[in-house]
Amino acid sequence: MKKIIAIFVVVTVSIFSSYGDVSPEKEVVLKKLFRITKIEDQMLGGFEAMLPIINQLATQLHLNAEETVELKNIYRDWFENDIDRTKMITAISKLYAKTFTIKEINEVIAFYETPTGQKVLAKTPKIMKDAAMIGMKEAQNKQSKLMERLRPFIEKHKNK
């Protein structure tokens, strides 16, 4: 019986203190920040920014259009069903709590409540996606130089 009570207490405490070592005052302002910034949408935007990389993988695997859609659906299913966003938000909260004071978090909130702040939030996912494409194209353009640098290392360690 004591074990059951102990488990109940641990589960209850963990549910009601999901932000862990974040003070209750910071937890309140962080929840407001995450509501205003639509953190769940931002996470989805991060996933969407991965799509060019998935397209590159599909190209490397010589997938047709239908197979590429199937590959993307596997990634989407993984993102929607396996990624623990609550756990991520808790970890992000701890980062914010260590990095910013309550006053600073409130200043960030004030910015995001402005029209410019809302525009930043609205445009960031597309900017991230486009920036990922820019990075991917540059990496592809310079891939031969990377291979030149890797070749001696691979040869050196190939037979170990």
C-alpha positions, 0 to 999 in steps of 0.5 A: 500500500505504501508503494502505491501511495508513493507512486501516486505522489510521484506521478501527481507531483511530476504532472503538476510540476512539469516545468521541474526546477523552474520557479512558479513565477517563471513558469507563469511567464514562460507559459504565456511566452509559449502561448504567444509564440505558439511553440507547438506551431514553431515545432511543426515549422522546425519539422517542415524545415526538415522536408528538404533533407527528406527530399534529398534522401528520397533523391539519394534512394532514387524514389519516385513521387509516390515513394517520396510521399510514403517516406515523408509520411513515415517522418510525419508519423514519427514526428506526430506520434513519437516525438514527446513535445511536452518533454521538449517544452519542459526542457526548453522552459528550463533553458529559458529559465536559466538564460533569462530573468522574469523581466527579460521574458516579459520584455520578449513577450512584449515584443512578440505581442507587437505587430512586428513580433507577430510577423516574426513568429508568422514568417520564421517557419518559412525563413527556417525552411528557406534557410535550410534549402540555402544551406543544403544547396551550398553543402551540395555544391561543396560536397566534392571538397568535403569528399577530398578532405574525407578521403585520406581519413577514410583510407587511413581508417578503412582497414582497422 
